[in-house]
Amino acid sequence: MKLHIQNNFTAELPADPIENNIPRQVEQACFSYVEPKKPSNPSLIHASVEVADFLGLSNDDILSDDFLNTFSGNTVYPNTKPYAMPYAGHQFGNWAGQLGDGRAINLTEVTHNNKLYTLQLKGAGPTPYSRTADGFAVLRSSIREHLCAEAMHYLGVPTTRSLSLMLSGDQVLRDVMYNGNPAYEKGAIVCRVAPSFIRFGNFELFASRKDHGTLQLLTDYTIKHHFPDIKSEGVKKYLDFFQAVTQTTLNMIVHWQRVGFVHGVMNTDNMSIHGVTIDYGPYGWLEDYNLDWTPNTTDIQHKRYRFGNQPDVALWNLYQLANALYPLINDAKPLETILNVFGSDYQKEYLNMMRNKLGLKTETEEDAILIESLTELLQLIETDMTIFFRNLGNVQKDDNAEVALDCIKDAFYNEKEGNKSVLDKWYAWLNHYTDRIKQESFTDVERKAQMNLVNPKYVLRNYMAQLSIDAADKGDYSLVNELFELLKKPYDEQPESQKWFAKRPDWARDKVGCSMLSCSS
């Protein structure tokens, strides 16, 4: 197994001079050297052939001892020196001070086909940033990360990738619901892949300490290696950088809202500088369309990170990044100018995205009303988001409201909930919709084909992930493999997998892991 090593981050940025792996405050350093803890009996559960391929690794490499040992943390790859990064962050809106890679260890950076990637193990043991935690991860959270990162990629959502999922052979103590009932679970390790794992919080840390020298070093480094299109100098360079991060973050959120993904813990330390989805913890997928839903039990009271609030939280987080970059710019006005157009830019992109979901190619002034009335209607009775939008493509221009309703009623969790008033509202909206699609030049067949490119048939529903976890706990990984393959083609019909195009079963409505999750992983 040969990796093309390129240690830019550790070569160009200041290191923590202390190499003792004990929890501590780390000053004026962008990373601390730390080696993974050797697992007792590592074994490979699953690997992504596509991710391996873009790293320059073959199928034979995946099955090799080198692969097993390197990506379980059992051995350190030659000419590399693993490290963990310090960063700070706002957690649920409150300043949390120094955080950092508490259970993530960056193995190295690699290049292949002129692209730079960072390889990071999650769950490979403690670091100086683990605080009171052990640095390990369990099988259930690792399966959720491995499956979701890859599923998001195939949905077209910007994301970190997952190379491999391994068992460590060790037991890890976890209190799943934080209710005083800890139990031992199987330990696991995921190898994540991204251009880098630099977060908003990396910049916040140095700004909060008024360490403007290291802040500038990190920002210059990030622009040089990850934003090569930025050619400007001085203050303009940092403003262009902030503008680029704002745009990619906006784009990512529009995609989340398109597919019904709820991150669950959008703290500033969980926001990638690349505008990719990072840190798959207590995430979830909307089953019924509900703007107020959050999967995270920690957030159940205030619902800060609920589905409908994700765009606003992204903007709030960008304000924190702007504050962190301010010492390099020393002028609030141009930063405010960028932030002030986020709302209107988002609304414009959101409307375009929703037009695409409805199969509308042209724009009319009434589209905003059509879309807003739909999102209100979807919440009047429990309506499955994925099934509704997928089946809406079956509505034809000449359908009357009753026929159109027949096309989408499978999305209702309980059709009997719909009284005459709700039914009348659906008929009115469907009449409005069929009138609108008559204005399009698309044929019904063409429109459905276009809608099927943006409205997935299959997503990683929470209960599906839980079923694969339950089986894997007993040593059966067939469902992990099945779901991985299914979710590589989320927009295809895949009739042999029709059973997964179904509403959440009743048993999953209030089950831990299916409707509610914690950060315990």
Sequence and secondary structure as in RCSB ss.txt:
>XXXX:A:sequence
MKLHIQNNFTAELPADPIENNIPRQVEQACFSYVEPKKPSNPSLIHASVEVADFLGLSNDDILSDDFLNTFSGNT
VYPNTKPYAMPYAGHQFGNWAGQLGDGRAINLTEVTHNNKLYTLQLKGAGPTPYSRTADGFAVLRSSIREHLCAE
AMHYLGVPTTRSLSLMLSGDQVLRDVMYNGNPAYEKGAIVCRVAPSFIRFGNFELFASRKDHGTLQLLTDYTIKH
HFPDIKSEGVKKYLDFFQAVTQTTLNMIVHWQRVGFVHGVMNTDNMSIHGVTIDYGPYGWLEDYNLDWTPNTTDI
QHKRYRFGNQPDVALWNLYQLANALYPLINDAKPLETILNVFGSDYQKEYLNMMRNKLGLKTETEEDAILIESLT
ELLQLIETDMTIFFRNLGNVQKDDNAEVALDCIKDAFYNEKEGNKSVLDKWYAWLNHYTDRIKQESFTDVERKAQ
MNLVNPKYVLRNYMAQLSIDAADKGDYSLVNELFELLKKPYDEQPESQKWFAKRPDWARDKVGCSMLSCSS
>XXXX:A:secstr
    B  HHHHHS B S    S     S SBEE      SS EEEEE HHHHHHTT  HHHHTSHHHHHHHHTSS
  TT   EE   EEEETTEEEEE   SSEEEEEEEEETTEEEEEEEESB   TT TTS SBEEHHHHHHHHHHHH
HHHHHT  B EEEEEEEEEEEEEE TTSSS  EEEEEEEEEEEES   BHHHHHHHHHTT HHHHHHHHHHHHHH
H TT    HHHHHHHHHHHHHHHHHHHHHHHHHHTEE S   GGG BTTS B   SS EE SB  TT   BGGGT
TT TT GGGHHHHHHHHHHHHHHHHHHHH  HHHHHHHHHTHHHHHHHHHHHHHHHHHT  S  TTHHHHHHHHH
HHTTTTTBBHHHHHHHHTT  TT  HHHHHHHHGGGBS GGG  HHHHHHHHHHHHHHHHHHTTSSS HHHHHHH
HTTTS S    HHHHHHHHHHHHTT  HHHHHHHHHTTSTTS  GGGGGGSS   GGGTT BTTTBB S  
